[in-house]
Amino acid sequence: MALPGIAGLPMERVMSENTCAVCDYPLDENRVEVTIGGRTVEACCEECAQKLREAERSA
């Protein structure tokens, strides 16, 4: 069963790469962890983290 994606990406790709789940920017020490649907994903900044939270609320 395929997992739903975030920001148009398959979940497997989002979870395996070291890039932001929203904008695909490389993650650094400023990464922000966000729990979406019981899974933790990482965003490069608080702005992208907020976009993830808003997308989950609207779903």
Biopython code that builds the backbone (N, CA, C, O; Angstrom):
import numpy as np
from Bio.PDB.StructureBuilder import StructureBuilder

atoms = [
    (1, "MET", "N", (0.847, -1.178, 0.000)),
    (1, "MET", "CA", (0.000, 0.000, 0.000)),
    (1, "MET", "C", (0.894, 1.244, 0.000)),
    (1, "MET", "O", (1.810, 1.353, 0.816)),
    (2, "ALA", "N", (0.634, 2.154, -0.890)),
    (2, "ALA", "CA", (1.410, 3.390, -0.961)),
    (2, "ALA", "C", (0.929, 4.356, 0.107)),
    (2, "ALA", "O", (-0.268, 4.461, 0.373)),
    (3, "LEU", "N", (1.855, 5.048, 0.706)),
    (3, "LEU", "CA", (1.521, 6.048, 1.714)),
    (3, "LEU", "C", (1.207, 7.370, 1.034)),
    (3, "LEU", "O", (1.785, 7.680, -0.008)),
    (4, "PRO", "N", (0.293, 8.159, 1.610)),
    (4, "PRO", "CA", (-0.001, 9.456, 1.010)),
    (4, "PRO", "C", (1.211, 10.363, 1.074)),
    (4, "PRO", "O", (2.017, 10.273, 2.000)),
    (5, "GLY", "N", (1.336, 11.222, 0.105)),
    (5, "GLY", "CA", (2.489, 12.110, 0.059)),
    (5, "GLY", "C", (2.233, 13.446, 0.728)),
    (5, "GLY", "O", (1.116, 13.753, 1.145)),
    (6, "ILE", "N", (3.277, 14.218, 0.819)),
    (6, "ILE", "CA", (3.215, 15.568, 1.360)),
    (6, "ILE", "C", (3.813, 16.475, 0.301)),
    (6, "ILE", "O", (4.857, 16.169, -0.274)),
    (7, "ALA", "N", (3.157, 17.576, 0.051)),
    (7, "ALA", "CA", (3.627, 18.549, -0.942)),
    (7, "ALA", "C", (3.835, 17.893, -2.308)),
    (7, "ALA", "O", (4.740, 18.266, -3.054)),
    (8, "GLY", "N", (2.978, 16.901, -2.630)),
    (8, "GLY", "CA", (3.047, 16.259, -3.925)),
    (8, "GLY", "C", (4.112, 15.190, -4.057)),
    (8, "GLY", "O", (4.297, 14.641, -5.143)),
    (9, "LEU", "N", (4.817, 14.879, -2.982)),
    (9, "LEU", "CA", (5.860, 13.858, -3.018)),
    (9, "LEU", "C", (5.379, 12.583, -2.348)),
    (9, "LEU", "O", (4.649, 12.650, -1.359)),
    (10, "PRO", "N", (5.769, 11.423, -2.860)),
    (10, "PRO", "CA", (5.422, 10.177, -2.167)),
    (10, "PRO", "C", (6.062, 10.166, -0.780)),
    (10, "PRO", "O", (7.185, 10.642, -0.613)),
    (11, "MET", "N", (5.355, 9.627, 0.217)),
    (11, "MET", "CA", (5.851, 9.611, 1.593)),
    (11, "MET", "C", (7.214, 8.942, 1.693)),
    (11, "MET", "O", (8.057, 9.372, 2.481)),
    (12, "GLU", "N", (7.440, 7.898, 0.905)),
    (12, "GLU", "CA", (8.721, 7.205, 0.968)),
    (12, "GLU", "C", (9.865, 8.150, 0.613)),
    (12, "GLU", "O", (10.933, 8.081, 1.221)),
    (13, "ARG", "N", (9.657, 9.026, -0.358)),
    (13, "ARG", "CA", (10.698, 9.974, -0.745)),
    (13, "ARG", "C", (10.874, 11.038, 0.328)),
    (13, "ARG", "O", (11.999, 11.408, 0.667)),
    (14, "VAL", "N", (9.768, 11.524, 0.857)),
    (14, "VAL", "CA", (9.838, 12.557, 1.885)),
    (14, "VAL", "C", (10.607, 12.057, 3.085)),
    (14, "VAL", "O", (11.425, 12.785, 3.647)),
    (15, "MET", "N", (10.356, 10.824, 3.486)),
    (15, "MET", "CA", (10.953, 10.292, 4.700)),
    (15, "MET", "C", (12.403, 9.853, 4.504)),
    (15, "MET", "O", (13.131, 9.733, 5.489)),
    (16, "SER", "N", (12.844, 9.610, 3.282)),
    (16, "SER", "CA", (14.171, 9.045, 3.100)),
    (16, "SER", "C", (15.227, 10.082, 2.719)),
    (16, "SER", "O", (16.422, 9.815, 2.850)),
    (17, "GLU", "N", (14.812, 11.252, 2.254)),
    (17, "GLU", "CA", (15.778, 12.253, 1.842)),
    (17, "GLU", "C", (15.994, 13.280, 2.942)),
    (17, "GLU", "O", (15.144, 13.456, 3.814)),
    (18, "ASN", "N", (17.107, 13.939, 2.897)),
    (18, "ASN", "CA", (17.451, 14.941, 3.896)),
    (18, "ASN", "C", (17.114, 16.333, 3.374)),
    (18, "ASN", "O", (17.942, 17.244, 3.385)),
    (19, "THR", "N", (15.860, 16.467, 2.912)),
    (19, "THR", "CA", (15.381, 17.740, 2.396)),
    (19, "THR", "C", (14.034, 18.077, 3.026)),
    (19, "THR", "O", (13.363, 17.209, 3.585)),
    (20, "CYS", "N", (13.655, 19.326, 2.930)),
    (20, "CYS", "CA", (12.397, 19.814, 3.488)),
    (20, "CYS", "C", (11.212, 19.130, 2.811)),
    (20, "CYS", "O", (11.197, 18.966, 1.591)),
    (21, "ALA", "N", (10.226, 18.735, 3.601)),
    (21, "ALA", "CA", (9.033, 18.077, 3.081)),
    (21, "ALA", "C", (8.159, 19.035, 2.278)),
    (21, "ALA", "O", (7.271, 18.585, 1.553)),
    (22, "VAL", "N", (8.384, 20.328, 2.386)),
    (22, "VAL", "CA", (7.564, 21.318, 1.683)),
    (22, "VAL", "C", (8.261, 21.813, 0.416)),
    (22, "VAL", "O", (7.696, 21.743, -0.675)),
    (23, "CYS", "N", (9.475, 22.306, 0.562)),
    (23, "CYS", "CA", (10.123, 22.985, -0.565)),
    (23, "CYS", "C", (11.338, 22.238, -1.117)),
    (23, "CYS", "O", (11.965, 22.718, -2.062)),
    (24, "ASP", "N", (11.684, 21.090, -0.559)),
    (24, "ASP", "CA", (12.794, 20.262, -1.024)),
    (24, "ASP", "C", (14.168, 20.910, -0.793)),
    (24, "ASP", "O", (15.162, 20.485, -1.382)),
    (25, "TYR", "N", (14.222, 21.942, 0.069)),
    (25, "TYR", "CA", (15.481, 22.603, 0.408)),
    (25, "TYR", "C", (16.292, 21.689, 1.329)),
    (25, "TYR", "O", (15.709, 21.037, 2.194)),
    (26, "PRO", "N", (17.598, 21.622, 1.174)),
    (26, "PRO", "CA", (18.410, 20.782, 2.064)),
    (26, "PRO", "C", (18.239, 21.180, 3.532)),
    (26, "PRO", "O", (18.219, 22.366, 3.861)),
    (27, "LEU", "N", (18.117, 20.193, 4.400)),
    (27, "LEU", "CA", (17.946, 20.457, 5.826)),
    (27, "LEU", "C", (19.293, 20.723, 6.486)),
    (27, "LEU", "O", (20.310, 20.150, 6.097)),
    (28, "ASP", "N", (19.288, 21.595, 7.485)),
    (28, "ASP", "CA", (20.488, 21.868, 8.269)),
    (28, "ASP", "C", (20.115, 21.835, 9.745)),
    (28, "ASP", "O", (19.087, 21.264, 10.108)),
    (29, "GLU", "N", (20.927, 22.433, 10.592)),
    (29, "GLU", "CA", (20.688, 22.377, 12.042)),
    (29, "GLU", "C", (19.433, 23.144, 12.464)),
    (29, "GLU", "O", (18.989, 23.002, 13.603)),
    (30, "ASN", "N", (18.856, 23.947, 11.583)),
    (30, "ASN", "CA", (17.647, 24.710, 11.894)),
    (30, "ASN", "C", (16.363, 23.961, 11.561)),
    (30, "ASN", "O", (15.277, 24.534, 11.650)),
    (31, "ARG", "N", (16.467, 22.695, 11.179)),
    (31, "ARG", "CA", (15.284, 21.917, 10.790)),
    (31, "ARG", "C", (14.232, 21.910, 11.892)),
    (31, "ARG", "O", (14.551, 22.008, 13.077)),
    (32, "VAL", "N", (12.979, 21.794, 11.481)),
    (32, "VAL", "CA", (11.847, 21.782, 12.397)),
    (32, "VAL", "C", (11.089, 20.482, 12.170)),
    (32, "VAL", "O", (10.700, 20.181, 11.041)),
    (33, "GLU", "N", (10.875, 19.708, 13.235)),
    (33, "GLU", "CA", (10.110, 18.471, 13.124)),
    (33, "GLU", "C", (8.630, 18.766, 13.315)),
    (33, "GLU", "O", (8.244, 19.504, 14.222)),
    (34, "VAL", "N", (7.802, 18.180, 12.446)),
    (34, "VAL", "CA", (6.357, 18.354, 12.497)),
    (34, "VAL", "C", (5.717, 16.979, 12.409)),
    (34, "VAL", "O", (6.107, 16.165, 11.572)),
    (35, "THR", "N", (4.735, 16.713, 13.267)),
    (35, "THR", "CA", (4.025, 15.440, 13.218)),
    (35, "THR", "C", (2.765, 15.631, 12.381)),
    (35, "THR", "O", (1.902, 16.447, 12.706)),
    (36, "ILE", "N", (2.678, 14.869, 11.308)),
    (36, "ILE", "CA", (1.551, 14.920, 10.381)),
    (36, "ILE", "C", (0.982, 13.510, 10.265)),
    (36, "ILE", "O", (1.684, 12.584, 9.860)),
    (37, "GLY", "N", (-0.269, 13.353, 10.616)),
    (37, "GLY", "CA", (-0.897, 12.040, 10.504)),
    (37, "GLY", "C", (-0.171, 10.965, 11.287)),
    (37, "GLY", "O", (-0.116, 9.812, 10.858)),
    (38, "GLY", "N", (0.385, 11.331, 12.428)),
    (38, "GLY", "CA", (1.095, 10.365, 13.258)),
    (38, "GLY", "C", (2.531, 10.097, 12.843)),
    (38, "GLY", "O", (3.215, 9.305, 13.490)),
    (39, "ARG", "N", (3.000, 10.730, 11.788)),
    (39, "ARG", "CA", (4.384, 10.556, 11.311)),
    (39, "ARG", "C", (5.135, 11.871, 11.471)),
    (39, "ARG", "O", (4.561, 12.949, 11.311)),
    (40, "THR", "N", (6.400, 11.773, 11.782)),
    (40, "THR", "CA", (7.228, 12.966, 11.921)),
    (40, "THR", "C", (7.938, 13.244, 10.603)),
    (40, "THR", "O", (8.605, 12.374, 10.043)),
    (41, "VAL", "N", (7.784, 14.465, 10.124)),
    (41, "VAL", "CA", (8.497, 14.916, 8.927)),
    (41, "VAL", "C", (9.289, 16.158, 9.308)),
    (41, "VAL", "O", (9.033, 16.777, 10.341)),
    (42, "GLU", "N", (10.240, 16.513, 8.476)),
    (42, "GLU", "CA", (11.093, 17.654, 8.786)),
    (42, "GLU", "C", (10.942, 18.753, 7.749)),
    (42, "GLU", "O", (10.832, 18.498, 6.549)),
    (43, "ALA", "N", (10.940, 19.972, 8.243)),
    (43, "ALA", "CA", (10.878, 21.158, 7.396)),
    (43, "ALA", "C", (12.138, 21.978, 7.628)),
    (43, "ALA", "O", (12.780, 21.875, 8.673)),
    (44, "CYS", "N", (12.481, 22.792, 6.642)),
    (44, "CYS", "CA", (13.720, 23.569, 6.737)),
    (44, "CYS", "C", (13.588, 24.794, 7.635)),
    (44, "CYS", "O", (14.587, 25.312, 8.132)),
    (45, "CYS", "N", (12.348, 25.259, 7.844)),
    (45, "CYS", "CA", (12.153, 26.473, 8.629)),
    (45, "CYS", "C", (10.749, 26.474, 9.228)),
    (45, "CYS", "O", (9.925, 25.619, 8.904)),
    (46, "GLU", "N", (10.492, 27.423, 10.087)),
    (46, "GLU", "CA", (9.175, 27.509, 10.730)),
    (46, "GLU", "C", (8.079, 27.837, 9.720)),
    (46, "GLU", "O", (6.946, 27.381, 9.875)),
    (47, "GLU", "N", (8.394, 28.611, 8.699)),
    (47, "GLU", "CA", (7.393, 28.937, 7.672)),
    (47, "GLU", "C", (6.905, 27.670, 6.961)),
    (47, "GLU", "O", (5.704, 27.491, 6.762)),
    (48, "CYS", "N", (7.833, 26.800, 6.583)),
    (48, "CYS", "CA", (7.441, 25.542, 5.937)),
    (48, "CYS", "C", (6.721, 24.621, 6.927)),
    (48, "CYS", "O", (5.774, 23.928, 6.553)),
    (49, "ALA", "N", (7.160, 24.611, 8.171)),
    (49, "ALA", "CA", (6.490, 23.802, 9.194)),
    (49, "ALA", "C", (5.042, 24.255, 9.352)),
    (49, "ALA", "O", (4.145, 23.424, 9.493)),
    (50, "GLN", "N", (4.809, 25.562, 9.330)),
    (50, "GLN", "CA", (3.452, 26.088, 9.447)),
    (50, "GLN", "C", (2.599, 25.673, 8.255)),
    (50, "GLN", "O", (1.416, 25.372, 8.417)),
    (51, "LYS", "N", (3.181, 25.655, 7.064)),
    (51, "LYS", "CA", (2.441, 25.198, 5.880)),
    (51, "LYS", "C", (2.000, 23.746, 6.048)),
    (51, "LYS", "O", (0.886, 23.393, 5.662)),
    (52, "LEU", "N", (2.855, 22.907, 6.615)),
    (52, "LEU", "CA", (2.491, 21.511, 6.863)),
    (52, "LEU", "C", (1.344, 21.418, 7.863)),
    (52, "LEU", "O", (0.405, 20.647, 7.665)),
    (53, "ARG", "N", (1.419, 22.194, 8.926)),
    (53, "ARG", "CA", (0.349, 22.179, 9.944)),
    (53, "ARG", "C", (-0.972, 22.643, 9.347)),
    (53, "ARG", "O", (-2.017, 22.057, 9.631)),
    (54, "GLU", "N", (-0.939, 23.677, 8.532)),
    (54, "GLU", "CA", (-2.155, 24.186, 7.908)),
    (54, "GLU", "C", (-2.735, 23.171, 6.924)),
    (54, "GLU", "O", (-3.953, 23.003, 6.856)),
    (55, "ALA", "N", (-1.882, 22.501, 6.170)),
    (55, "ALA", "CA", (-2.356, 21.478, 5.226)),
    (55, "ALA", "C", (-3.033, 20.332, 5.972)),
    (55, "ALA", "O", (-4.048, 19.809, 5.513)),
    (56, "GLU", "N", (-2.483, 19.943, 7.113)),
    (56, "GLU", "CA", (-3.097, 18.859, 7.881)),
    (56, "GLU", "C", (-4.455, 19.288, 8.421)),
    (56, "GLU", "O", (-5.408, 18.510, 8.392)),
    (57, "ARG", "N", (-4.550, 20.515, 8.910)),
    (57, "ARG", "CA", (-5.838, 21.003, 9.448)),
    (57, "ARG", "C", (-6.907, 21.075, 8.370)),
    (57, "ARG", "O", (-8.076, 20.803, 8.644)),
    (58, "SER", "N", (-6.529, 21.436, 7.150)),
    (58, "SER", "CA", (-7.515, 21.592, 6.083)),
    (58, "SER", "C", (-7.898, 20.257, 5.434)),
    (58, "SER", "O", (-8.870, 20.188, 4.683)),
    (59, "ALA", "N", (-7.154, 19.226, 5.716)),
    (59, "ALA", "CA", (-7.434, 17.913, 5.098)),
    (59, "ALA", "C", (-8.614, 17.223, 5.744)),
    (59, "ALA", "O", (-8.977, 16.117, 5.343)),
]
sb = StructureBuilder()
sb.init_structure("model")
sb.init_model(0)
sb.init_chain("A")
sb.init_seg("    ")
for serial, (resi, resn, name, xyz) in enumerate(atoms, 1):
    if name == "N":
        sb.init_residue(resn, " ", resi, " ")
    sb.init_atom(name, np.array(xyz, "f"), 0.0, 1.0, " ", f" {name:<3s}", serial, name[0])
structure = sb.get_structure()
